[in-house]
Amino acid sequence: MPPPVYYTNCNSAAAPDGIPVPLFLPNFDLQHLNTLGVPVKAQFYVSVTSEEELLEALRYARNEKLPLFILGGGSNIVLCDDLPGLVVHIRLQGKTLVAEDNEFVWLRVAAGENWHELVEYCLDFHYWGLENLSLIPGSVGAAPIQNIGAYGVELKDVFEELTAIDIRSGLPVTFTRDSCEFGYRDSIFKGRLRDQYLITAVTFKLHKQPHLVLSYPALREALAAHADDAITPRQVSQVICEIRRNKLPDPAQIPNVGSFFKNPVIPATQYESLRANHPQLVAYPVDDQQVKLAAAWLIDNAGWRGQVCGPVAVHGQQALVLTNPGHAKGHEVVALAEKIQLSVFEKYGVALEPEPRFYP
Ligand code: NAP
């Protein structure tokens, strides 16, 4: 490989055709850019704040034959080791009201915007629908990848479309809700199209009148003193922020990636025989045929809550969260996750599937 050429934003005169091009940094420490606090290095790193810079970064990676890794908020990835190739950190910013009618507004948001700041912005402007998704860490561009969800609302419920760039061709593509193939904490970008598209913006369809979803017991309990028609979306957001702050560790204090496992969905028949042996099992019907088990209950009752394994641990307030206070490499977190999966499988015959994605 020929030695790479570096340009800087402030030295754009050096760039071909006077195009400002981003700064490519070699051997870049990613510890502060992943919420699990894993101290790994990127072979090259670039932060992009415009579509021009983004396209330049893609061209550079293509010319130099460098594998690409797209980084958003770094809150749903486990970096097992140093990353070969070019890490492209998406920092595109901007929110545009693209349309409205009597009932809805359509808001287009750049991928690099912070998720919770978007929720706050929508509350300020009375665009309703994101309140149950308050305080989820990460960026707007990463949200559709796992169809983030909380307290009975999923991203797909407020999603209109997204724009992405095909990494191989550099061409823009629009994905509708159907073409994203959203599932439970899942989308086409985690499956068939994994690592093939780079999301640049998401358009949300938000209500002008509040449509509150208050079905989760924790939410109902916290708002029990209020009549349903007196509850505001901002109150819902505040209550969820409080619950989350009490239960989930702040990644800035204790490195973590939120829920480490999805709630397993099992056949109703399997659930019935499990419940015969474990009457306290926490579960919710998905449909006539399937039941969703609370993964946290399984992990807790397999004895893992609060366990410390060297530099990594299972959070004391929420067994679904693995923490990395010792800033271990990602493979140590994965080793703990595998032990938990094995013990839950041995005790309940249920397979736990991780929610974050593992790299490289
Ligand atoms: P919780 O309220 O203690 O409930 C335990 C589990 O039961 C949750 O995982 C939830 O499933 C399920 N559940 C509770 N009430 C339900 C209902 N009425 N209908 C269907 N399912 C119900 O859970 P928690 O751990 O404190 O989390 C609260 C919410 O925040 C959950 O929705 C959780 O998924 C969400 N959260 C999301 C992320 C993320 O997107 N990365 C991270 C942390 C927490 P679901 O998980 O399917 O909702």
Residues whose N, C-alpha, C, O or C-beta is under 5 A from the ligand:
A	BS01	NAP	I148 G149 A150 Y151 G152 S215 Y216 P217 A218 G258 S259 N263 Y284 A294
